[in-house]
Amino acid sequence: MGNVIAESQSSCVVYGMPGEIVRRKLADLVLPGKMTEEIIRIIK
């Protein structure tokens, strides 16, 4: 199984889909905006 990363509300233009993931407590991580570094860390 993989990791679910959602963008935080503070950095979203539209929080619909990420917000639903967070609301349903399905996110492993909720990160502001630039998630590239965390994704790279996870896949290494």
Z-matrix of the N, CA and C atoms (Angstrom, degrees):
N
C 1 1.449
C 2 1.534 1 108.51
N 3 1.313 2 117.14 1 152.32
C 4 1.457 3 121.74 2 -176.84
C 5 1.513 4 113.58 3 -100.17
N 6 1.290 5 114.50 4 -171.29
C 7 1.460 6 122.46 5 177.62
C 8 1.517 7 109.56 6 -102.01
N 9 1.323 8 115.95 7 140.05
C 10 1.454 9 121.24 8 176.21
C 11 1.522 10 107.27 9 -106.07
N 12 1.335 11 115.56 10 118.77
C 13 1.457 12 121.87 11 179.57
C 14 1.521 13 107.93 12 -116.11
N 15 1.312 14 116.03 13 126.52
C 16 1.460 15 121.21 14 178.43
C 17 1.528 16 108.98 15 -115.85
N 18 1.318 17 115.34 16 146.49
C 19 1.459 18 120.52 17 176.27
C 20 1.525 19 108.96 18 -80.64
N 21 1.327 20 116.28 19 138.78
C 22 1.463 21 120.43 20 -178.73
C 23 1.526 22 111.61 21 -69.17
N 24 1.306 23 115.28 22 155.97
C 25 1.458 24 120.73 23 -178.98
C 26 1.523 25 111.51 24 -61.61
N 27 1.321 26 117.23 25 -33.88
C 28 1.466 27 120.73 26 -176.93
C 29 1.528 28 113.27 27 -64.47
N 30 1.325 29 117.74 28 -21.54
C 31 1.462 30 119.50 29 -178.19
C 32 1.537 31 113.41 30 -112.92
N 33 1.314 32 117.70 31 -0.15
C 34 1.470 33 121.44 32 -179.35
C 35 1.520 34 111.69 33 -86.77
N 36 1.326 35 114.99 34 141.91
C 37 1.460 36 120.16 35 169.93
C 38 1.528 37 107.76 36 -78.83
N 39 1.324 38 116.34 37 -44.87
C 40 1.462 39 123.16 38 175.41
C 41 1.522 40 106.40 39 -126.14
N 42 1.316 41 116.90 40 120.68
C 43 1.469 42 121.60 41 -173.68
C 44 1.528 43 112.69 42 -96.23
N 45 1.331 44 118.57 43 12.35
C 46 1.466 45 122.14 44 -175.06
C 47 1.511 46 114.95 45 -53.55
N 48 1.334 47 117.28 46 -69.36
C 49 1.465 48 120.62 47 -175.45
C 50 1.531 49 111.66 48 -68.13
N 51 1.350 50 119.52 49 -48.78
C 52 1.470 51 117.61 50 177.76
C 53 1.529 52 112.06 51 -60.23
N 54 1.322 53 115.94 52 -38.04
C 55 1.461 54 119.76 53 179.74
C 56 1.515 55 112.69 54 -62.26
N 57 1.319 56 116.48 55 -38.70
C 58 1.465 57 120.55 56 179.09
C 59 1.528 58 110.59 57 -67.10
N 60 1.316 59 116.73 58 -39.99
C 61 1.473 60 120.95 59 176.94
C 62 1.529 61 109.97 60 -61.09
N 63 1.334 62 116.47 61 -45.44
C 64 1.465 63 120.75 62 179.77
C 65 1.530 64 110.20 63 -66.26
N 66 1.335 65 117.05 64 -44.72
C 67 1.466 66 121.51 65 -178.39
C 68 1.533 67 111.48 66 -59.49
N 69 1.313 68 115.98 67 -36.96
C 70 1.476 69 120.47 68 -179.62
C 71 1.523 70 112.80 69 -86.01
N 72 1.335 71 115.79 70 3.62
C 73 1.477 72 122.19 71 178.49
C 74 1.532 73 112.12 72 58.38
N 75 1.335 74 115.54 73 41.43
C 76 1.458 75 121.20 74 179.77
C 77 1.527 76 112.64 75 -100.95
N 78 1.319 77 117.35 76 -9.01
C 79 1.470 78 120.86 77 -176.53
C 80 1.521 79 110.79 78 -83.66
N 81 1.319 80 115.40 79 132.66
C 82 1.459 81 120.45 80 172.09
C 83 1.526 82 109.63 81 -78.75
N 84 1.327 83 115.61 82 -33.53
C 85 1.471 84 122.11 83 179.34
C 86 1.516 85 109.16 84 -139.53
N 87 1.325 86 116.12 85 142.69
C 88 1.461 87 121.86 86 171.84
C 89 1.518 88 105.62 87 -123.21
N 90 1.326 89 115.17 88 113.04
C 91 1.457 90 120.41 89 -173.26
C 92 1.523 91 111.22 90 -121.97
N 93 1.334 92 116.32 91 147.34
C 94 1.457 93 119.65 92 175.69
C 95 1.524 94 110.98 93 -78.92
N 96 1.308 95 115.43 94 133.02
C 97 1.461 96 122.69 95 170.68
C 98 1.501 97 117.13 96 45.28
N 99 1.306 98 116.53 97 -112.63
C 100 1.468 99 122.99 98 -170.51
C 101 1.517 100 112.20 99 -63.94
N 102 1.318 101 114.63 100 100.04
C 103 1.459 102 121.16 101 -176.80
C 104 1.523 103 112.35 102 -97.81
N 105 1.318 104 116.42 103 1.03
C 106 1.467 105 120.99 104 -174.74
C 107 1.517 106 113.04 105 -54.78
N 108 1.319 107 117.15 106 -47.63
C 109 1.473 108 120.89 107 -177.46
C 110 1.515 109 111.65 108 -59.93
N 111 1.322 110 117.10 109 -41.32
C 112 1.469 111 120.52 110 -179.25
C 113 1.524 112 110.47 111 -68.87
N 114 1.307 113 118.36 112 -40.22
C 115 1.469 114 121.57 113 178.17
C 116 1.522 115 109.93 114 -62.63
N 117 1.321 116 117.39 115 -43.83
C 118 1.463 117 120.99 116 178.24
C 119 1.524 118 110.24 117 -62.17
N 120 1.337 119 117.78 118 -41.75
C 121 1.462 120 121.51 119 179.16
C 122 1.528 121 110.12 120 -61.98
N 123 1.311 122 117.76 121 -41.19
C 124 1.460 123 121.61 122 -178.13
C 125 1.527 124 111.86 123 -66.52
N 126 1.323 125 117.37 124 -40.46
C 127 1.470 126 118.88 125 -174.80
C 128 1.524 127 113.70 126 -81.83
N 129 1.310 128 117.89 127 -11.14
C 130 1.472 129 119.87 128 178.10
C 131 1.501 130 111.95 129 -79.10
